[in-house]
Amino acid sequence: QVQLVESGGGAAQPGGSLRLSCAASGFAFNMYAMAWYRQLPGKERDLVARISAQGTTLVDDSVNARFAISRDNANNYLYLQMNHLKNEDTGLYYCAKGRSPSISSGFDTWGQGVQVTVSS
């Protein structure tokens, strides 16, 4: 059974950094695209960044140049490095599994999420 467990969230100050991790199990991690979504207060859950099975990345314009997605296929981990954090980055962040190796095929399973709070 697919399991996605996020960690690394918490509190940060504006301008600070956090690194989110997602431990994946129950499927052939290296054969699927992965992604990070986030749900800001009062908003829908939105796609933030995605990475193909081979490592091609695509980051949403709203966080581009501040956030970076990466993966460790040897250890079944997905990461989101978040730099230059802003108050408006506060929200719940979710790891997601793709439907195929491609980032264009959508995502079908999400973890339970991890809270990120940015404030001074």
C-alpha positions in Angstrom: 0.0 0.0 0.0 1.3 3.4 -0.9 2.5 5.5 2.0 3.8 9.0 1.9 5.0 10.6 5.1 6.0 14.2 5.1 8.4 15.8 7.7 10.5 18.9 8.1 7.8 21.5 8.5 7.5 23.9 11.3 8.0 27.6 12.0 10.3 29.9 10.1 10.9 33.6 9.9 10.5 35.6 6.7 13.6 35.2 4.6 14.4 31.9 6.3 14.6 28.4 4.9 13.0 25.0 5.5 13.5 21.6 3.8 10.6 19.3 3.6 11.1 15.6 3.2 8.7 12.8 2.1 9.4 9.2 2.9 7.7 7.0 0.2 7.0 3.3 0.5 4.7 0.6 -1.0 5.5 1.3 -4.6 8.4 1.5 -7.0 9.4 5.0 -6.2 12.0 5.4 -9.0 9.3 4.7 -11.6 6.9 7.5 -10.7 6.8 11.2 -10.9 6.4 13.0 -7.6 5.2 16.4 -6.5 4.6 18.8 -3.7 1.3 20.5 -3.3 0.3 23.1 -0.8 -2.9 24.4 0.7 -2.8 28.0 1.8 -5.4 29.2 4.4 -8.8 29.5 2.8 -7.6 28.3 -0.6 -7.7 25.2 -2.7 -4.8 22.7 -2.7 -2.3 23.8 -5.5 0.6 22.1 -7.2 3.9 23.7 -6.2 6.5 21.6 -7.8 6.9 18.3 -9.6 9.7 16.0 -10.7 9.7 13.2 -13.2 11.0 9.7 -12.4 14.2 10.7 -14.3 14.6 14.0 -12.5 13.1 16.6 -14.8 11.6 19.3 -12.6 8.9 21.9 -13.0 8.2 24.6 -10.3 5.2 26.9 -10.2 5.9 30.5 -11.1 4.6 31.6 -7.8 7.6 30.0 -6.0 10.1 29.7 -8.8 13.7 30.6 -7.8 12.8 30.2 -4.1 11.8 26.6 -4.0 13.5 23.5 -5.4 12.3 19.9 -5.7 14.6 16.9 -5.7 14.5 13.2 -5.1 16.7 10.4 -3.8 15.6 7.3 -5.7 18.1 5.1 -3.8 16.4 5.8 -0.5 12.8 6.6 -1.7 12.8 10.3 -0.5 11.3 13.4 -2.1 12.5 16.8 -0.9 11.3 20.4 -1.2 14.0 23.1 -0.4 12.2 26.3 0.5 14.3 29.5 0.6 13.5 33.2 1.1 10.3 32.2 2.8 7.4 34.7 2.9 4.5 35.0 5.3 2.2 33.9 2.4 4.0 30.6 2.1 2.2 29.6 5.3 0.1 26.5 4.8 -0.1 22.7 4.6 2.3 21.0 2.3 1.6 17.6 0.8 3.7 15.1 -1.0 2.1 13.4 -4.0 2.7 10.3 -6.1 2.3 10.5 -9.9 0.3 8.2 -12.1 3.3 7.5 -14.3 7.0 8.5 -14.7 5.9 11.7 -16.4 5.1 15.0 -14.7 2.3 15.4 -17.2 0.1 12.5 -16.1 -1.2 13.9 -12.9 -1.0 12.7 -9.3 -3.2 10.2 -7.5 -2.0 9.8 -3.9 -1.2 12.4 -1.2 0.4 12.2 2.2 -1.3 13.7 5.2 0.6 16.9 5.0 2.9 19.0 7.1 2.4 22.5 8.4 4.7 25.3 7.5 4.3 28.6 9.3 6.2 31.7 8.3 6.0 34.6 10.7 8.2 37.1 12.5 
